[in-house]
């Protein structure tokens, strides 16, 4: 873990968001004055997930390409974006989902506000909801993810996806979300999610350090449990089965030591789930 990342995780949730805004203020000011920032992208200081934010638009397009490639997302699909953040994938999907619907929810209110103003007002079939769920990276809300019920009816969605969400959740929370995903997907539905997965028989995992070993999973930081988590493949299969899902595909991300960046779809591992 970098020294900067280590100090970042030591900050209280509110200061993490503020610190990022202050850090990127000079760049955001320059981009605003010169017109360098895309009209479809937020300020870098407001992008609270996914690295520096330099490739906000390009990364969203890569994610949509992964959705098309692995779960065949179509313009008529009813899709759910779990942990939609500040709209990275949603922006790219506005060029795809025209006859279907998009729903997204997230636990950081400023991200949802940006999405409603910059995406929802232009695309009425795109809906965003703020869900005040506790996450020790971003907030101190009382609502626990392990008890959270998605605010959607049974069988509503054709496709569900989560980018860099399960990598920031604890095991009981992952189990709950998998069950909710199974509930809100229709019988032919598919879900694409990203994880850090590891093989317990191997000592070398990849570029991300997970030094804290527990039963079936490893943590990057045992003081900030939502910092990053790696899940063993047997535990992933067990949790999927308990939720009424089947792991249909796993494609390694280029965080892994044995995966080249060229040809990989994502930094994290891609997992596709189907209903049993």
C-alpha positions as a Markdown table, in Angstrom:
| # | Residue | x | y | z |
|---|---|---|---|---|
| 1 | Unk | 0.0 | 0.0 | 0.0 |
| 2 | Unk | 1.4 | 3.4 | -0.9 |
| 3 | Unk | 2.2 | 5.9 | 1.9 |
| 4 | Unk | -0.4 | 8.3 | 0.5 |
| 5 | Unk | -3.1 | 5.7 | 0.4 |
| 6 | Unk | -2.2 | 4.7 | 4.0 |
| 7 | Unk | -2.6 | 8.2 | 5.3 |
| 8 | Unk | -5.9 | 8.6 | 3.2 |
| 9 | Unk | -7.4 | 5.6 | 5.0 |
| 10 | Unk | -6.5 | 7.1 | 8.4 |
| 11 | Unk | -8.6 | 10.1 | 7.8 |
| 12 | Unk | -12.3 | 10.3 | 9.0 |
| 13 | Unk | -14.8 | 9.7 | 6.2 |
| 14 | Unk | -15.8 | 13.3 | 5.8 |
| 15 | Unk | -12.2 | 14.4 | 5.6 |
| 16 | Unk | -11.4 | 11.8 | 3.0 |
| 17 | Unk | -13.9 | 13.5 | 0.6 |
| 18 | Unk | -12.8 | 17.0 | 1.5 |
| 19 | Unk | -9.1 | 16.0 | 1.2 |
| 20 | Unk | -9.6 | 14.7 | -2.3 |
| 21 | Unk | -11.4 | 17.9 | -3.3 |
| 22 | Unk | -8.5 | 20.1 | -1.9 |
| 23 | Unk | -5.9 | 17.9 | -3.5 |
| 24 | Unk | -7.4 | 18.2 | -7.0 |
| 25 | Unk | -8.5 | 21.9 | -6.6 |
| 26 | Unk | -5.6 | 23.3 | -8.7 |
| 27 | Unk | -6.2 | 20.8 | -11.6 |
| 28 | Unk | -10.0 | 21.3 | -11.5 |
| 29 | Unk | -9.5 | 25.1 | -11.5 |
| 30 | Unk | -7.2 | 24.9 | -14.6 |
| 31 | Unk | -9.5 | 22.4 | -16.4 |
| 32 | Unk | -12.5 | 24.7 | -15.8 |
| 33 | Unk | -10.7 | 27.9 | -17.0 |
| 34 | Unk | -9.3 | 26.2 | -20.1 |
| 35 | Unk | -12.4 | 24.2 | -21.0 |
| 36 | Unk | -10.4 | 21.0 | -20.8 |
| 37 | Unk | -12.9 | 19.1 | -18.7 |
| 38 | Unk | -15.5 | 17.2 | -20.7 |
| 39 | Unk | -19.1 | 18.5 | -20.3 |
| 40 | Unk | -20.1 | 14.9 | -19.3 |
| 41 | Unk | -17.5 | 14.5 | -16.6 |
| 42 | Unk | -17.5 | 15.8 | -13.0 |
| 43 | Unk | -14.5 | 17.6 | -11.4 |
| 44 | Unk | -11.7 | 15.3 | -10.5 |
| 45 | Unk | -12.0 | 16.4 | -6.9 |
| 46 | Unk | -15.6 | 15.1 | -6.9 |
| 47 | Unk | -14.8 | 11.7 | -8.2 |
| 48 | Unk | -14.5 | 9.8 | -5.0 |
| 49 | Unk | -13.9 | 6.3 | -6.5 |
| 50 | Unk | -11.8 | 4.9 | -9.3 |
| 51 | Unk | -8.4 | 6.5 | -8.9 |
| 52 | Unk | -7.3 | 9.9 | -10.2 |
| 53 | Unk | -10.3 | 10.5 | -12.5 |
| 54 | Unk | -8.1 | 11.2 | -15.5 |
| 55 | Unk | -10.0 | 8.8 | -17.7 |
| 56 | Unk | -13.5 | 9.2 | -16.4 |
| 57 | Unk | -15.1 | 9.0 | -19.8 |
| 58 | Unk | -12.7 | 6.4 | -21.3 |
| 59 | Unk | -13.1 | 4.1 | -18.2 |
| 60 | Unk | -16.9 | 4.3 | -18.4 |
| 61 | Unk | -16.7 | 3.3 | -22.1 |
| 62 | Unk | -14.5 | 0.3 | -21.2 |
| 63 | Unk | -17.0 | -0.8 | -18.5 |
| 64 | Unk | -19.9 | -0.6 | -21.0 |
| 65 | Unk | -17.8 | -2.6 | -23.5 |
| 66 | Unk | -17.4 | -5.3 | -20.7 |
| 67 | Unk | -21.1 | -5.3 | -20.1 |
| 68 | Unk | -21.8 | -5.8 | -23.8 |
| 69 | Unk | -19.2 | -8.5 | -24.1 |
| 70 | Unk | -20.0 | -10.6 | -21.0 |
| 71 | Unk | -23.7 | -10.1 | -20.3 |
| 72 | Unk | -24.9 | -8.8 | -23.7 |
| 73 | Unk | -26.4 | -5.6 | -22.5 |
| 74 | Unk | -28.9 | -4.2 | -25.0 |
| 75 | Unk | -30.8 | -0.9 | -25.6 |
| 76 | Unk | -34.1 | -2.4 | -24.4 |
| 77 | Unk | -32.7 | -3.9 | -21.1 |
| 78 | Unk | -33.9 | -2.8 | -17.7 |
| 79 | Unk | -30.6 | -2.4 | -15.8 |
| 80 | Unk | -29.6 | -1.8 | -12.2 |
| 81 | Unk | -26.2 | -0.1 | -11.3 |
| 82 | Unk | -25.4 | -1.0 | -7.7 |
| 83 | Unk | -23.1 | 1.6 | -6.2 |
| 84 | Unk | -23.4 | 3.8 | -9.2 |
| 85 | Unk | -21.0 | 6.4 | -7.7 |
| 86 | Unk | -20.8 | 9.6 | -9.6 |
| 87 | Unk | -22.1 | 8.1 | -12.9 |
| 88 | Unk | -19.0 | 6.8 | -14.6 |
| 89 | Unk | -20.8 | 3.9 | -16.2 |
| 90 | Unk | -24.2 | 5.7 | -16.4 |
| 91 | Unk | -22.7 | 8.4 | -18.7 |
| 92 | Unk | -21.4 | 5.8 | -21.1 |
| 93 | Unk | -24.7 | 3.9 | -21.0 |
| 94 | Unk | -26.7 | 7.0 | -22.2 |
| 95 | Unk | -25.5 | 6.1 | -25.7 |
| 96 | Unk | -26.9 | 2.5 | -25.3 |
| 97 | Unk | -30.0 | 2.4 | -23.1 |
| 98 | Unk | -32.7 | 4.3 | -25.1 |
| 99 | Unk | -35.7 | 2.0 | -25.1 |
| 100 | Unk | -35.0 | 0.3 | -21.7 |
| 101 | Unk | -34.5 | 1.8 | -18.3 |
| 102 | Unk | -31.5 | 2.5 | -16.0 |
| 103 | Unk | -31.6 | 2.6 | -12.2 |
| 104 | Unk | -28.7 | 3.3 | -10.0 |
| 105 | Unk | -28.2 | 3.9 | -6.2 |
| 106 | Unk | -25.3 | 4.9 | -4.1 |
| 107 | Unk | -24.4 | 5.8 | -0.5 |
| 108 | Unk | -22.7 | 9.1 | -1.3 |
| 109 | Unk | -25.3 | 11.8 | -1.7 |
| 110 | Unk | -23.1 | 14.3 | -3.7 |
| 111 | Unk | -22.6 | 11.6 | -6.4 |
| 112 | Unk | -26.3 | 11.1 | -6.7 |
| 113 | Unk | -27.0 | 14.8 | -6.9 |
| 114 | Unk | -24.4 | 15.2 | -9.7 |
| 115 | Unk | -26.0 | 12.3 | -11.6 |
| 116 | Unk | -29.6 | 13.6 | -11.2 |
| 117 | Unk | -28.5 | 17.0 | -12.5 |
| 118 | Unk | -26.2 | 16.0 | -15.3 |
| 119 | Unk | -27.7 | 12.7 | -16.5 |
| 120 | Unk | -31.2 | 12.3 | -15.2 |
| 121 | Unk | -32.4 | 15.7 | -16.4 |
| 122 | Unk | -31.3 | 15.0 | -19.9 |
| 123 | Unk | -32.3 | 11.3 | -19.9 |
| 124 | Unk | -35.7 | 10.7 | -18.2 |
| 125 | Unk | -35.3 | 6.9 | -18.3 |
| 126 | Unk | -32.2 | 7.2 | -16.1 |
| 127 | Unk | -33.1 | 7.3 | -12.4 |
| 128 | Unk | -30.7 | 7.7 | -9.4 |
| 129 | Unk | -31.4 | 7.1 | -5.7 |
| 130 | Unk | -29.5 | 8.1 | -2.6 |
| 131 | Unk | -29.4 | 5.3 | -0.1 |
| 132 | Unk | -27.7 | 6.2 | 3.2 |
| 133 | Unk | -25.9 | 3.0 | 3.9 |
| 134 | Unk | -22.9 | 2.9 | 6.3 |
| 135 | Unk | -19.5 | 2.6 | 4.8 |
| 136 | Unk | -16.4 | 3.3 | 6.8 |
| 137 | Unk | -14.6 | 4.8 | 3.8 |
| 138 | Unk | -17.3 | 7.5 | 3.1 |
| 139 | Unk | -19.8 | 8.0 | 5.9 |
| 140 | Unk | -21.1 | 7.2 | 9.4 |
| 141 | Unk | -24.7 | 6.3 | 8.6 |
| 142 | Unk | -26.5 | 3.9 | 10.8 |
| 143 | Unk | -28.1 | 1.7 | 8.1 |
| 144 | Unk | -26.0 | -1.4 | 7.6 |
| 145 | Unk | -25.4 | -2.9 | 4.2 |
| 146 | Unk | -25.9 | -6.4 | 5.6 |
| 147 | Unk | -29.5 | -5.6 | 6.5 |
| 148 | Unk | -30.2 | -3.4 | 3.4 |
| 149 | Unk | -33.1 | -4.2 | 1.1 |
| 150 | Unk | -32.8 | -2.8 | -2.5 |
| 151 | Unk | -35.6 | -0.3 | -3.1 |
| 152 | Unk | -36.9 | -2.2 | -6.1 |
| 153 | Unk | -39.5 | -4.9 | -6.6 |
| 154 | Unk | -38.8 | -8.6 | -7.3 |
| 155 | Unk | -37.8 | -9.6 | -10.8 |
| 156 | Unk | -37.6 | -6.1 | -12.2 |
| 157 | Unk | -34.2 | -6.1 | -13.9 |
| 158 | Unk | -32.8 | -7.9 | -16.9 |
| 159 | Unk | -29.2 | -7.0 | -16.1 |
| 160 | Unk | -27.5 | -5.9 | -12.8 |
| 161 | Unk | -23.9 | -4.8 | -12.5 |
| 162 | Unk | -21.4 | -3.6 | -9.8 |
| 163 | Unk | -18.0 | -2.2 | -10.5 |
| 164 | Unk | -15.7 | -1.9 | -7.6 |
| 165 | Unk | -18.4 | -2.4 | -5.0 |
| 166 | Unk | -17.8 | -5.9 | -3.6 |
| 167 | Unk | -14.1 | -5.0 | -3.3 |
| 168 | Unk | -15.1 | -2.6 | -0.5 |
| 169 | Unk | -17.6 | -4.7 | 1.4 |
| 170 | Unk | -17.4 | -7.2 | 4.3 |
| 171 | Unk | -18.5 | -10.8 | 3.8 |
| 172 | Unk | -22.0 | -10.5 | 5.5 |
| 173 | Unk | -22.6 | -7.4 | 3.3 |
| 174 | Unk | -21.6 | -9.3 | 0.1 |
| 175 | Unk | -23.9 | -12.2 | 1.0 |
| 176 | Unk | -26.8 | -9.8 | 1.5 |
| 177 | Unk | -26.2 | -8.0 | -1.7 |
| 178 | Unk | -26.0 | -11.2 | -3.7 |
| 179 | Unk | -29.3 | -12.3 | -2.3 |
| 180 | Unk | -30.9 | -8.9 | -3.2 |
| 181 | Unk | -29.4 | -9.1 | -6.7 |
| 182 | Unk | -31.0 | -12.6 | -7.1 |
| 183 | Unk | -34.3 | -11.2 | -5.8 |
| 184 | Unk | -34.5 | -8.2 | -8.2 |
| 185 | Unk | -33.3 | -10.0 | -11.3 |
| 186 | Unk | -35.8 | -11.8 | -13.5 |
| 187 | Unk | -35.4 | -15.5 | -14.3 |
| 188 | Unk | -33.2 | -14.9 | -17.3 |
| 189 | Unk | -31.2 | -12.1 | -15.7 |
| 190 | Unk | -27.5 | -11.8 | -15.5 |
| 191 | Unk | -25.2 | -9.9 | -13.2 |
| 192 | Unk | -21.7 | -8.7 | -13.8 |
| 193 | Unk | -19.6 | -7.8 | -10.8 |
| 194 | Unk | -15.9 | -7.2 | -10.1 |
| 195 | Unk | -13.9 | -8.7 | -7.2 |
| 196 | Unk | -10.4 | -9.3 | -6.1 |
| 197 | Unk | -10.3 | -13.1 | -6.1 |
| 198 | Unk | -7.4 | -15.3 | -5.0 |
| 199 | Unk | -6.4 | -18.9 | -5.0 |
| 200 | Unk | -5.5 | -20.1 | -1.5 |
| 201 | Unk | -2.9 | -22.5 | -2.8 |
| 202 | Unk | -0.8 | -19.6 | -4.3 |
| 203 | Unk | 1.4 | -17.3 | -2.4 |
| 204 | Unk | 1.6 | -14.6 | -5.1 |
| 205 | Unk | -1.7 | -12.7 | -5.6 |
| 206 | Unk | -1.0 | -9.6 | -7.6 |
| 207 | Unk | -0.3 | -5.9 | -7.4 |
| 208 | Unk | -2.7 | -5.2 | -4.5 |
| 209 | Unk | -1.4 | -6.1 | -1.0 |
| 210 | Unk | -3.8 | -8.1 | 1.2 |
| 211 | Unk | -1.7 | -8.9 | 4.2 |
| 212 | Unk | -4.5 | -9.6 | 6.7 |
| 213 | Unk | -5.7 | -13.2 | 6.4 |
| 214 | Unk | -9.1 | -14.4 | 7.6 |
| 215 | Unk | -11.2 | -17.5 | 6.8 |
| 216 | Unk | -11.9 | -17.3 | 3.1 |
| 217 | Unk | -10.9 | -13.7 | 2.6 |
| 218 | Unk | -8.0 | -11.2 | 3.0 |
| 219 | Unk | -8.0 | -7.5 | 3.9 |
| 220 | Unk | -5.8 | -4.7 | 2.7 |
| 221 | Unk | -6.3 | -2.7 | 6.0 |
| 222 | Unk | -7.8 | -4.3 | 9.1 |
| 223 | Unk | -8.6 | -0.9 | 10.6 |
| 224 | Unk | -10.7 | 0.3 | 7.6 |
| 225 | Unk | -12.6 | -2.9 | 6.6 |
| 226 | Unk | -14.0 | -1.3 | 3.5 |
| 227 | Unk | -10.6 | -0.3 | 2.2 |
| 228 | Unk | -10.2 | -3.4 | 0.0 |
| 229 | Unk | -11.1 | -7.1 | 0.3 |
| 230 | Unk | -10.0 | -10.1 | -1.6 |
| 231 | Unk | -12.3 | -13.2 | -1.6 |
| 232 | Unk | -11.2 | -16.8 | -2.1 |
| 233 | Unk | -12.8 | -18.6 | -5.0 |
| 234 | Unk | -14.4 | -21.3 | -2.9 |
| 235 | Unk | -16.1 | -18.7 | -0.7 |
| 236 | Unk | -17.3 | -16.8 | -3.7 |
| 237 | Unk | -19.0 | -20.0 | -5.1 |
| 238 | Unk | -20.5 | -20.8 | -1.7 |
| 239 | Unk | -22.0 | -17.3 | -1.3 |
| 240 | Unk | -23.4 | -17.3 | -4.8 |
| 241 | Unk | -25.1 | -20.7 | -4.3 |
| 242 | Unk | -26.6 | -19.5 | -1.0 |
| 243 | Unk | -28.1 | -16.6 | -2.9 |
| 244 | Unk | -29.6 | -18.7 | -5.6 |
| 245 | Unk | -27.0 | -17.7 | -8.1 |
| 246 | Unk | -24.3 | -19.6 | -10.1 |
| 247 | Unk | -20.9 | -18.3 | -11.1 |
| 248 | Unk | -21.1 | -18.6 | -14.9 |
| 249 | Unk | -17.7 | -17.0 | -15.7 |
| 250 | Unk | -14.6 | -15.5 | -14.1 |
| 251 | Unk | -12.2 | -13.4 | -16.1 |
| 252 | Unk | -9.0 | -12.3 | -14.3 |
| 253 | Unk | -8.2 | -8.6 | -14.1 |
| 254 | Unk | -4.8 | -7.1 | -14.7 |
| 255 | Unk | -4.2 | -6.6 | -11.0 |
| 256 | Unk | -3.2 | -10.3 | -11.0 |
| 257 | Unk | 0.4 | -11.2 | -11.4 |
| 258 | Unk | -0.4 | -13.7 | -14.2 |
| 259 | Unk | -2.7 | -11.4 | -16.3 |
| 260 | Unk | -1.3 | -8.9 | -18.8 |
| 261 | Unk | -3.0 | -5.5 | -19.0 |
| 262 | Unk | -3.3 | -5.8 | -22.7 |
| 263 | Unk | -6.3 | -8.0 | -23.4 |
| 264 | Unk | -7.8 | -7.6 | -19.9 |
| 265 | Unk | -11.2 | -6.0 | -19.6 |
| 266 | Unk | -10.8 | -4.5 | -16.1 |
| 267 | Unk | -8.2 | -4.0 | -13.4 |
| 268 | Unk | -10.3 | -6.1 | -11.0 |
| 269 | Unk | -11.6 | -9.7 | -11.7 |
| 270 | Unk | -14.9 | -9.9 | -13.6 |
| 271 | Unk | -17.5 | -12.4 | -12.4 |
| 272 | Unk | -20.8 | -13.1 | -14.2 |
| 273 | Unk | -23.6 | -14.6 | -12.2 |
| 274 | Unk | -26.8 | -16.3 | -13.4 |
| 275 | Unk | -29.9 | -17.3 | -11.5 |
| 276 | Unk | -30.0 | -21.0 | -10.6 |
